[in-house]
Amino acid sequence: MSEQLKFIVEQLNKEPFRKNFNLITFDSLEPMQLLQTLNDVLSEIDSKQDIDIREELPEQTVKRMCALLSTLKYKPSANSSDVGTFGQGLISGSKPVVHPILFWLLQKVPELKKRAYLSRFLVKLEVPTEFLQDDVISDTYHQYEELVEGFKGYHKECEQLRTSGFSTAEIRKDIGAMEEEKDQLIKRVERLRKRVESVSNHQRMLEQARQLRVEKEREESLANQKQEQKNQLFQAEQRLQRSQQQLKDLRQAATDNNPESLMRRLEEEIKINSYMVSEKLPKELEGMRQTVQYLQKVASEPAMGHADLQELEDKIKEVDAQINQLIEKKMMRSDPMDDKLTLYRQQASIIVRKKEAKAEELQEAREELAAVERELRQRNNQTQSSDGEEVIRDDELKRLVARMRSKGTVYKKKRQEIAEMKAEYGVLQRTEEILRQRHETVLEKLKTMEAEKGIAGYSNTQEELERVSAIKSELDEKKGRTLDDMSEMVKKLNAMIVEKKSALAPIIKELRSLRQRCQELNQEHEEKKVQYESCAAGLESNRSKLEEDVKTLREKITQDENQYHYINSMSQIIEMQMQRASDEMKAYVSSDPQERKKAVREVYMKNIAEQELLGKKLREKQKVVRESHSANMEQMKLWRDLEQLMECKKQCFIRAQSEASIGQVIQEGGEDRLVL
């Protein structure tokens, strides 16, 4: 249940709902708020449901929601249908009723949207057979059925076109491009034809070119045939491998199939089928019948107000109090033997529930297997009709292998569960035998005691009388209910027929005139549609041509602008260079020495002279350094030796001082000892 609530809250917080719920706020919603949330989800699926439930009576709200849920094929849970609380729970906004509906709706919103849309056109109107005897009504109804069938075909074509990936804009664009390419090819052909006509023997050359093209096409077709034959050979090898694998599997299976195992499998299958036929399917059928009866009863009941609801709640409280009293009485006079049997009864009920769940899983697996087999047969038929042989693509083979692996793991798990169930079933069967033996011994003791007391057969007679009286009372109640229901149903059907007749009479009169008007409007619509499509196609082609022209002109404009800016920049650079050259000539030719010094040539010559003078000085300095290098190195070596000699003398002087101080200390110590 918590996973269900988490899923509901997550989906309601997403687009397009945006409720901003969490588990606490959603669980603490009032019944009216919970119903409004359910109505919001239904309005997202069908826009007609976008209504504020506060402005609507509760009976109308429940009727509207039930109608939409039945259209969407929602099946209430078994508990709600058995107890009969679906309609009342929907009126009161009960969480056990509303939460499963929200969970089911939010799981498949897009699919339900599509189903709600199609239900407007595909759900046929129920017309009584008395009205269909009229020729006009029958013709109208047949036309209505034909329109419904036509809508089905159109809807299928529309879905195919949507999934095909094509659109009108793309198709028109492709057509325009192909027309332009066609015009270009025609122009090229004309130019080539004019060139070829001027050449001698052009007919013979054209014939040779035509033969060359034919041979190339033939070569391509032969290459395609070769590739197809390679593919067919590869597919045949794959089929051979699969057949060999199947033969190997069948041989292995045949080695394991002895008569005892076959009989054991058949017995298990017979037991499963007998359980399905005798227990499970009748229970499901009875549950569906009860659901239908309950829904008919809910639909036939009049609208309930707050007073009726209060009265029903009071009755429910009284019945609950009576049930509690009966349970207390039963517990007071309970037999200790029954208390001992409760454990085994609980185990037996658990086993029954597990058995029913496994039967449902088995039925679902069988249905899935049948669907897969039907799909496989359809694909085999399609491939055989197209190629005449069975072909399985690589991606389909991979998916099939993955599915088979998953099915294998599921099969192993189920097989293990079945083995555990069989072991538990054996234990419970043995327990049942022991309890049956005890029961028989208790019955024998009871019979002996009755014989001793002189009332033999009293217990059997009493049980038979109680059983017969219970059956009689149940039959009387069923008979009374069925008669009352039948009489009420007949009255309501007669009243509904009269109402429908009176309501349909003016509608039929209006329909005759509207039908002719509809035909005229349809014809006019078709004509206008053809005119519109032709005009739109012409305008679209003109628009595409104009767009291409505008595009080419814009490109040319950008190129011209770039060239203009480039030329303008180059002209400015050249003008600057010319201005500098003219200034240089003026300064060089001028008689004023100050102006001539400003010339670039003079500046450069001055710099060159200065650098040459500096270089001459540096070369002289380098010559002096080279000449005195050896003498300087010798002097540097003498100074280094002198430094080492002085360091050595320093060390000798320090060592002599330390030895003298040590001798003085020793001498003073000897004198001290003499004094002592």
C-alpha angles and dihedrals in degrees: 000000000000091000089052092052091047091053092048092049093047093051094045091052092054130075131326097016104045095184097157093217130159127195093267098047093044093049091048095054117128117245091253092050091047091052090048089052090051089049090051090055091048090049089054088055095042119019091208089071093064095117133130104242091210088069092052134068115254092238092054091047093052092045092051094047093046091050092052093044091051089050090051088049096241113172116206118228119269093249095055093045094048098045092043097232102122099097095037091045090051091050093049095041094242114189096221088057102038099041095060089048092052091046091051094045097047092050093067111017097149092049092048091048089056092046092050091049092050093045090067090065106024102047102094123221115248109234119183116245091240090066094045090064088073110091096221094049093045091050090048091049092049090050088049091053091048090051090051091051090047090051089054091054093046091048092052091050090048092051091048091050091048092051094043091075098232126124133188093243092054092046092050091047091051091048091051091048091049092049091052091048089049091053091048092049091049090052092048091049091052092050092048091047091054090049093048095047090062091056121085118244091017092149092058091047091050090051091051091049090050091051090048091053091048091051091049091051089049090050090051091049090050090049090050091049090050091051092047091051090050090051091048090049091050091049091048090052090050091050089049091052091048091048091049090049091049090048090050091049091047091051091050090048090048091054090055095044107092122157093258094054092045091050090047092051092046091050091051092048091047090051092049093047092046090051091049093048100040103036118010103040095044089051091050091046091049090048091051090049091051090048091051091047091048092049091047089050092049091048092048096048116096123246113289125222133198092273092055091048091050090050091051091049090052090050091049091052091050092049091048090052091050091049091051091050092050091049091051091049090049092050091049094054097033118139118239088226089060090051089056091049096051092081092054091044091053090049090049092050090049090051091049091051092048089048091052091048092050090047090053091049090049091051091049090048090050091049091048091048091050091049091049091049091050091049091048091051091048092050091046090051091048093049092045091049092049101039104009091238139070114267126182118189124223096248091048090048090051092049090047091051091048091049092048090051092050090046089050092054091046090048091052091050092048091046090053091048090049090051090051090047091051091051091048090045090054091051092049092045089054089047090051091052091051092049091047090053091050090048091052091050090049090050091049090051089048091051092050091049091049090050090050091050092045097244101105115173094019096125095048092048093048093049092048092050092049092048093049093048092049092050091048093050091047092050092048091051093048092048093051093047094048093049092049092046092048093050092048091046092051092050093049093046091052091048091048092050091052091048093048091049093051092044095047097049097077091036092057091051091052091044094062093059093039092052092059090045090050092053092050092048092048091052091047090046092053092050093048090045092054091048092047094049093049092047091045092050092051093047091046092053091048091047092051091050092049091048090054091049092049091049093053092046092050091051091050091049092052091049092050092048092051091049091048093052092047093051091046092053092047091050091052091050092050091049090053091050092048091049091052091048092051091048090050092051092049092050093046095048095042118111093216109099091210091056091046090053088058091059116109092233092056092047092051092046090051091050091049092051092049091050092048091052091049091049091051092053092048092050091052090049090049090052092052091049091050092050094050096039098095094045091048091049091051091049090048090053091051091051091050091051091048090051091052091048092052090048090052092050090050091053092049092050092050091049092050092051092050092050092050092052092050092051091051091052091051092049092051090051091054092051090051090054091050091053091052 
